[in-house]
Amino acid sequence: MSSERNDPVIEVALLGAGFIADHHIAALRRVPHVQIVGVCDLSRTRAERLAAQADGATAHTDLGQLLSEQKPQVVHLLTPPPAHFAPARQILDAGIAVFAEKPLAIRSDDCQTLNALATERGVSLGVAHNFLFSPPYERLTRDLQAGRLGRLDQIDVVWNKPLPQVQAGPFGGWLFREPGNVLFEVGPHSFAHLVHLVGPPDRIEAEASDPVRLPNDLVFYRRWEAHGQAGSTGVRLRFSFINGYPEHYIHVRGSTASAIVDFELNSYVLRENARDLLDFDRFATSFHQAKEELAQATATLGSFVLSKVGLPFEGGPYQTSITRATRQFYLGLGSALDPRLSPLLAAEAIRLAEAITRSPRLATPPVSRATKPPARTPAATTSAALPVTVSTTPASVLVLGGTGFIGRALVRRLRAEGLGVRALVRDLGGYAELLAAEGAELVKGDFTDTPSVQAAMSGITHMFHLARGYGQTWDDYRRLDIEPTRRLAELCLQHDVQMLYTSSIAIYSGGRPNDTITEDTPPGPGNVRFDPYARAKVEIERILLDLHRARGLKVVILRPGIVIGRGGSPYHWGVGAWPYPSICRLWGDGTTPLPFVLVDDCADAMVRAMKTPRADGGSFNLVGEPRLTGGSYLDAFERLAGIKIRRLPVPPWQRFAQDIAKYGMKTLAGTERYRPSYDYYVGMSGRARYSPEKAKRELGWQPSDSVEHIVQEGIAAPVAEFVK
């Protein structure tokens, strides 16, 4: 970042390339005289993706190498909570400042140790409890300091938000290892608020309820409540991780007024008596509140829109709080930090988590699952292939993406066929444990890390490639999906292995009601132009089939339809977009039969393709006979879940108009963009018929065509798993 004055540039590195790192990069762009020089992550692919967003930054997989080669003045610590203490100590010991995402560490004693080390080395140590910098929360603290609420009587801090990991995993990680770990992951947001407002409570009591048993047999408590006293102020903390309407707020009651900070709505309301009689006073209070909320909602939306067109606004509420916390850290760097960034506050927040989890009243957990989880094994620390469990049958099939929804069903089917399976996984816990329970051999690696795949090829005759790269730009898809798959194809040629590649029917334009989509139907031009996912699938298919024709690559292309079944979320985006669990924005009007296919039927077709020699060089659309519409799917969902889903039929022209508006904003901002395609949205309505005839004819495949069976396996089972 260039400087208009002669202030020295502060060189910064990021440790950890997860989702929060993108927010830190966005925040650093708002801080003058800062340059990102390096990114470090155990995954080189993730490190390179993030480094590409910061001009001149280098990617590393070793912290010591990053510190010695790049010599940053500040490191942003963005790793998972249990991986905070050791790297923070290493960085501080090297005389480098640390700006850590909460929690600073998962033990209060470790927080104190890091604070003492930072003081000894004379470097800054800040902790980003970013919601302390939310503008509505700052208004609350100003009113408290001004005495507008009087003497504090009660503070309630509420975090009622779904936790996606409860349904999607990974289940074997630190988060679920002990019941209270979630309070060290999520809880510090709320604990920091309480400590900042009234200090540590004098006493605290807690209980945990609503336990569920996870697929790996661990128990997770979805509801926690703690209450106590801080001086003369009553305090209560509530956490609910159940699917439902998201709430995150602080309610403060004082002797002269009350106030609510709503972090979800990005609003602050102060309720105080007016000068009028009771009924007029109620009207005045309600009118003032409505006016305040309207003004704040308008400002929030305006700031978001203006930030999207590249004007100097901080963005949405979450990004704003991170940006402000980051800016305050650099303003105080080398001197006195804002008290909200203090490691001592962070230590007190963790001490509160320790107190709550020390002896809570725990509800009785549900009965253990019938399937016994596999024995736990130490997690690997490198990306090299590392066998963890060994099947009695030598592995001949390698599955990439085996922990995914379709991948898990495929591994079950392969094992049921008596085949030895080796699964390449990033994480040896979570869903990987279920693969091991099926008798699959696990190796640690990533399909983008070609050497880890190479090490897993011994004895393999068939490779199922269900993994995919993720990104925001076409360059991301090229680096993280297309090129890694090209390298995998070269490995398959080298080892004489057949690749069965999972593409998607998303490549087609299926919007014309009189069309029948077959394997000979060309990709939709609008899909390829507008949707980088579909474009990447088309490009990968072309590469693989070219290698088949030119060099004899053994390959089969498999294009699943709308896959539903056990282990998959019933909130399926093949039916419509789900901005919230209670709202489905249907693709079209919901009256068109859609190409649903049960996940077990899909896995059956994939195994049949592997066993059918004449399938080599071919492609197959794995779709069932159209039996259910989007509307009938939602009817069954509502009936089985006992809930009401708000249905919003969205015609193609409306989606197209909305994306044209977004396209215009991104064009003004100068960011990478994809020109919207009207044909793409017409195709999303699925009005064409997708034919399964080739797969049925050449593979002997018979997908279920019983509506009752499809509803039971494809809707009832996922509802029972995900809507609890």
N, C-alpha and C positions, 0 to 999 in steps of 0.2 A: 504494500500500500504506500503510495507516494505521500510525501509530507510537503505542505505549503510553507512551513516554517523550517527552522534548522533543528527542530527537536529530534533526538535520536530515535531510530526505529527500534521497537521492541520485538525481538524475534521469539516466536511462540511455536510450541509443538502440541499436538493432540495425542493423547494416549487412549486408545479405544475408538473404534470406528462404527459404533452402533448408531441407532436412530438419533440419539441426543446430540451426536457430533455434528449433524447437519445444522441443528439449531445453534450450536456454538460458532460454527463458521459464519452463519448469518449474523450472529451478534457481533463477532469480531469485525465484520465489514462496517459496522457502525462505530467502531472505536478508532480514532485517528492514531497514526504512527505505529501501527501494529502490522507485522508480517508473519504469516504462517510459513514456517520453514520445514516442518516435518510432521508426518503422521505415522503412528505405530499401532499395530494390531497383530494378534496372533495369526489372523488370516491376511496373507499378502493381498489377496483379491480385494478385500474390504479396504485395506490401507491404500491401495492404489486408486480405488474408486473415490475415496475421500480426498486424497492428495490431488487428484485431477481437478477438484473444485477450487483449489488454492494454487494460483500460478507460482511455479518455482518450488513447491513443496516436494519433498522426497518421501517415499514410502519405506517403512521398516517393519520388521517382525520381532526385533529385539530392542528392549528399552535401553540397555547399556550402549548399544551401537548408536541409537538415536541421540543419546546425551553426549557421547564423545564426538560424533561426527558433525552434528548440527549445532551443538552448544547453545540451545535455546536459553532465554532468560526466564521464561515461564512455560510450564507444562499444564495443560488442562487435563485433569484426571477424569476420564469418562468410562472407565471399566465397570463391570458389575460390582455390587457392594462388597462381596467377600474378597475381591481383588483390588481393594483400595489401600489397605495399610502397607503392605510390603512395597509396592511401587512408589507410594507417597514417601515412605522413609528413604528409599533409594534416591529419589529426586531431590528431596530436601538435604540429604547428606552430601549431595554433590553441589550444594550451594545454589540451587535453582528454586525459584518460587513456584508454588502449586496453587492452582485454582481447581478445586475438587467439586464434582457433583455430589449432592447428598447421597448417602451419609458419608461423612469423612472416613469412618471406619465402623465396623459392626460391634465393637466393644468400646465402652466409654473410656476405659483405661488406655486403649490404643489411641483414641482421640487426644487424650492428655499427653501421651508420649510424643505424638507428632507436633503438637503445639510447642512442647518444650524443645524439640529438635529444631523447629523453625526459629524459635527465639535464640537458641544457641548459635545457629548458622547465620542469623541476621537477615533472613529472607521472609517474604510474605507468604502466609498460608491463609487462603480464603475458601469458604464453603458456600456453594450455590444452593441455598434454600430459596429457589427462584420465586415462589409465591409470596415471599416476604416483600418482593419488589413489585407486586401487582399494583397498578394505580388505584383500584378500589380499596385495597388493603392499606395503602399509604394514606388515603383519605381517612380511614378509620383511626390510624395511629395519630394523625394530626388532631382529630376531634378529641381523642382521649387525652392527648397532651394539653389541649386547650381547656379541658374540664367540662366539655359539653355534655358528657354522659353522666357526670356526677360520680358518686361512689359506686364501684363495680359490685354487682350482686352475683351475676352468673355469666359464664362463658361456655358456649356450646360450639364444638368444632366437629363438623360432619363431613365424612368422605363416603358417599354411597355411589360407587361406580363399579361396573362389571370389570372383572380381571380376566382378560382373554386367555391367559395361560391355563386357567382352570379347565377350559374346554380344549384348547389347542396345544397345550404343552409348551416347552418340554417339561416333562414331569419328573425327570431324574435329577434336575439341577438343585442348586442351593435353596432356591425360593421355597420348595416344598419339603425340604429335608426335615425341618422341625416345624411344628404348628405356628410358632411365633415369628418365624423368619419374615413373613409378609409385613410385619410391623417394623422391621428394620429396612425393608425395601420401600414400602409406600408410606408407612407411618411417620417418618421424619418430617414430611411436609406439615402434618398437623401438629406434631410435637414441637416443632420449631415455632409455630404460631403461638402455642400456649406458653412456652418458655419466654418468647419475646414480649408477650403481652403482660404476663403476671409473674413470670419466674417459675422455677420448679415447684410442683405441688408439694404441700406438706405431707399429704397422705393420698394414696390412690388404691382403688380396688378395681378388679377387672373380671370379666367373664367372656368366654368364647362359646359360640353356639352355631347351629346349622352346619354340622360336619358333613362332608361328602368324601367318599372313597374314590381316589384317583385310579386310572387304569393300572398303575404300577403298585397298587395296594396301599399307598400312603394316604393319610387322612389330612384333609384341609378344612379348616374352620372358616366359613364364609362371612361370619358376623362376629365382630368384637365390640365390646363396650367397656369403657372405663370411666369412673367418676371419683371425685375427691374434692379436696379443698386446697386453695392456695391463699393463705392468710384468711381474710374474711370473704373471699370470692369462691363460690362453688364452681367447679369445672367438670365438664363432661366431654368425652371423646367417643365418637361413634364411627365405626367402619362397617360397611356392607359391600361385599364383592359379588353380590348376586346380580344377574342380568335384570335390568330395570331402568327406569328413567334416571339419568345421571344427576347427582347432586353433590356439590362441593361448596360449603358455605361456612361462615362463622357468624354466630349470633351473640351479641353482647348486650346484656341488660344492665343498665345503670339506674341510679336513683332519680335522674332527671330526663333520661332518654334511653332509647335502645337503638341498635344499629345492626344491619345485616350486610356482610360482604358476600356476594354471590360470585364465585370464581367462574362458574359455568357461563353465566350471563354477563360477566365482566361489569358488574354493577355494584353500587354502594347506596344504601338507603339509611338515612338517619330519621328516626321517628321521635319527635318531641312535641309537647303540647303547644298549641297556639294560644292566643289571648282570649279566644271566644268561649261561649258556653259549650257544654259537652257536645251536643249534636253538631253545631257549627265547627267545633274543634275537630271532630271525626272527619267531617267533609274536608276541611282544610288540610288535615294530615294526609288523607287519601289522595287529594288532588295534587299536593306537593310531591308525594311519592310517585304518582303516575307521570307527572311532568319530568321529574328527575330521571326515571327509568327510560322514558322516551328519548330524552336528550342523550343519555349515555349509550343507549342502543344505536342511535344514529351515528354517534361519534365512533363507536366500535366498528360498525360496518364501513363507514367512510374511511377510517384509517386502514382497514384491511384492503379495500378496493384500491386506494391510492398507492399502497405499498406494492400492489401487484403490477401497477403500471410504471414502477421504477422511481416513484417520488420518495423523498426521504422520510417515510413514516415507518414505524417499528413493526408493523404487521399485526397479526392476530394477537389475542390476549396472552397466550402461552409464550409466543415468541417475544412479545413485549417485555414480559417479566424476566426472561432469560437475558435479553439485551440490556435491560437496566441493571441487573445484577452484575453482568460482565463489565459494563461501563464503570460501575462503582468500584469494582475491584481494581481496574487500571488507574482510576483516579487516585486511589489510595496506595498504589503499589510503591513499596519502599518507605512508606510512612504509616499513618494510622488508617486502617481499613474501617469501612462502615461497620458498626456493631452487628448488623444483620449477617455479615459474612464471617463473624468471629468463630474460630474453632472451639472456643469455650462454650458458645451457644450450641454448636454442633454436638459437643460432648454431653451437655445437659439434655439435649433431645434424645440421644442414644441412651442416656441413663434412665430417662423416662420409659423408653421402649423396654429396657431391661427390667424395670420395676413392674411393668404391665405383664410381661411374659414370664415373670418369675414364678408366680403361683396363681394363675387365673382359674376360675371355676370353668371346667371343660364339660360340654355336653357329651353324652355317650355317643361314640362314633358308630356308624353303621357296621353291619357284619362284614367280615373280610370277604373279598371276591373269591370265587371258586378257583380261578387260575392263580397259581402261586407265582409270584414274580421271580425272575432269575436272580441268582446270587449277585450281589454288587461287586464291581471290580473297580480298581483305581482308574480315574480318568487319565487318558493320555495327555501329554503336554506338548507333543509335536504333531505336525501334519502328516508324518510318515504313517504308512499303513501299519496297524497294530492289531493282530488277532486278539479277540477277547473271549469268544466262546467258539467251540468247535463242534459242528454237527457230526453225527456218526456217518453221514454220507458225504464223501468228498465234494466240495463245491465245484460245480460246473457252470453255474449261472451267477453273474454279477449284476446286482441291482443298484443303480444310481437313483437316488430319490425314493428309497424304500420307506422312509419314515413319513412320507406324504400320504394323503388319503387313498389314492389309487395304489401307491406303492405298497402300503401295508396289506391291502387285499391281494395284490399280486404275490407277495411273499407267502401269504397263507396258502394261496392256490398252488404255488410251486412246491411248497413243502408237502401239501396234500397229495401231489403227484409223485412224491418220493424223491424229488430232486434236491441236490445239495445247493444251498444258496449262500452267497456271500454278499453282504450289504455294506456299501460305502456310506459312512455317516459322519457328520460333523461333530455330533454330541453322542457320547456313549450312553447317556441316560435317556430319560423320557421315552418316546415311542421306540427308540432303538432297543430298549429293554424288552419291549413286547416282541420285536423281531427275534431277539435272542431266545425268548421263551418259545417261539415257534420252531427253534432249532437252526436259525440262521447264524452264520458266522459273521461277526462284526469286524470291520476294519475302519480305522479313523482316517478321514480324508475329505476331500472336496473335489467335485468334478472339474472345477476350474484349476485345481492344482494337479496338473498332469502327472508329475512323479508319484503322487499318492495313488492315482489310478493304476499307473504302471506297476507299482508294487503289489497291487491286488489282483493282477491278471493271471497268476499262476494257476494252471488247470482249468481256466475258464474257456468255455466254448460259445457261450451266448451272453451278451450284455444288454440288459434293459435300461434304456436311458430315459428316465422320467424327471430328472433334475432340470432346473432352469435357472438362468441368471436373472437378477433383478436390477433395475436401473430406472433412471428418469429420462435419460437422453438416448438417442440412437447410438451414440458412441458407447454408452454403457452397455447396451445390448450387444454391440459388436464385440466388446472386450470380455463381457461376462457371460455370454451365451453362445454366440456364433463361433467365435474363434476357439473357445474351449471344446466345443462339439467337433469342430474340424480336427483338432488334435486327437480327440477320442477316436475319430474315424481312422486316423493314421495308426493309432495303437491297435485297433481292430484288424487293420490290414496286416500289420506286423505280426500279430499273434494268430491270424486266421480265425477271428471271432466274429460271429454274426451280431450286428447291432439292431435292436428293435427300438426304434425311436418314437417317442410319444409326442405327436404334434397336436393339432386341435381343429375342430370344425370352425373355429373362429376365423380361419382363413377365407371362408366362403361368404358370399353375400346371399343371404337366404330370405330376402324380403319379398320376392315375387310369388304370389300364391299358386300360380300354375306351374312353377318350376319344380323339378325333382333334382335334388343334389346327389350326385354320384361321385365316385373317385375320379371320374374324367372331367368333372366341372372345374373350370379354372378358378384361381383365387379371385376374390372380389377386388377390383382396383381401388375402391374407396377404403376397404379394410386395410390394404397394404399401405396406402398413402397416409392414413390417419392413425392407425393403431400400431405402435412399434412392436407390440407383442406378436400380432399377426404377421407383420412384416418380417420379424426375426424367424418365425416358424417357416414361412415361405422360403426365406433365404437358406435356412438350414436344410430343408427338404431338397432344395436345388443342389446344394453342395453334396449331400449324401448320395443322391441319385446319379449325379455326374460321376462321382467316384465309383459307383456301382457299374456304370457303363464303361468308364475308361480303365478302371483298374481292378474290377471284380470285387468291390466291397460287398460283402453279404449284408443286406440291410432290408428291413421291413418298416414301413411308415404306418403308424397307428394314430387315428384321429378320433379320440373319444368325443361323445356328445355332452349333454348335460348330465353329469355323473352324480347319482344320489345313492345313499345307502348308509349302513352302519359305519360310524367313525367320521361321517361328514356332517357339516353344519346344515341344519334345515333352512338357514337364512341364505339360500342359494342365489348367487348373482346370475345364474342362467335364467331365473324367473324374472328378476328385476333388480334394480339397485336398492340397497338397504342403507340409507343414511342413518337410520336408527332401527333397533329391533322391532319397533312398533309400526314402522312405515315401510312399505314396499312400492317403489316407483317402477311400475310394470313396463316391460319393453312392449309397447303397443297397448292394446286394450284388454289383454288377458284371455281372449277367446280362441286363440290359435293353439292347436295341439303342438306340443314341443317335443324335441328329440331327446327325451329322458332315457337313461340307461342305468341299470343297477350296477353298483361298483363291483359286485361279485361276477356279474355277467361280463363286465368289461375285462376283469382279470382272466376270466375263462377264455375270452377271445384272444387275449395277448399270448396266453400259453399255447393255444391252438396254432397261432401264427408261427410261434417258435418251432412247433413240431411238424409244420406243413412245409415240405421242401419247395413246392411250387409257389409259396408265398414270397420267396426271396425276390427282391426288386420291386415288390408291389406295395400298394397302399390300401388301407381299409378304414372306412368310416364305421366306428363302433357306436351305433345308435340303436335304440329300441324302436319298435313300432310306435308311432304317435298315438298315445292313448289319453294323456292328461294335458289339459290346458294350464296356463299360468293361474287362471282363476280357480280351477278345480284343485290344483296343488295347494293354493292358499286356503280353500275351503277345508281340505283335510287337515292342514296345519292348524287352523283355528280350532277345529273340532277336537283334535287329539291333544293340543296344548292347553285348551281351555282359555284362550286369549283372543283378543280382537286385534286384527292387523288392519291398519289404515291403508287402503289401496289407492294408488294414484296412477291411473292410466295416463301415460305420457306419449302423445303422438310423435312420430319422427321429426316433424317440422319444429316442434317445440324444443326438443333436445338439440337439434341443429342450430336453432336461433341462439340458445344459451351458449353453445360452444363457439359460435361466431363472435359473440360478445367477449368471451374469454380470450379468443384468438386475437381480437383487437387489442385487449389490454396487454397481452404478452408481447404483441408486436411493438407497442409503444415502449414497453420496458426493455426491449431488445433481447429477450430471453429466447431460448430454443423453443420452437413451436411446431405443431403439426396442423396443417390446414384442414379444417373440419370437412367431413364428407357426408352429404345428405344420404347417399346410398348406404353408407355404413349404418346409419340409424334405422333406415328402412329394413336393412338386413337383420338387425338385432331383434326385430319383432318375430322372426322365425316363421314367417308365413309359408315358406317353401317346404316341401317334404324332403327330409333327409333319408335316403334309402340305405337299409342295412343289407340289401340283397347280395352284394359281392361277398361280404364276410360270411353270410349264411351259406352261400353256394360253395365258396372255395375253402372255407375253414370248417364247414359243418357246424356252424355256430347257431344256437337257438336262444336268443335273449328272451326273457320273460315278457309275455304279452298279456298277462292277467292283471287287470287294474287293481284287484284286491291285493295281489302279491306285491305289486309295485308300491302301493300305498303303505302296506305293512312294513316292507323292508326299506323302502326309500324315503318314507316320511315319518311313520310311527317310531321306528327305531332311532333315527337321529333326534326326534323330538324328546324321546325318553332320555337320551344321552346329554342333550344340550340345553333343554328348557326345563330346569329343575326349580 
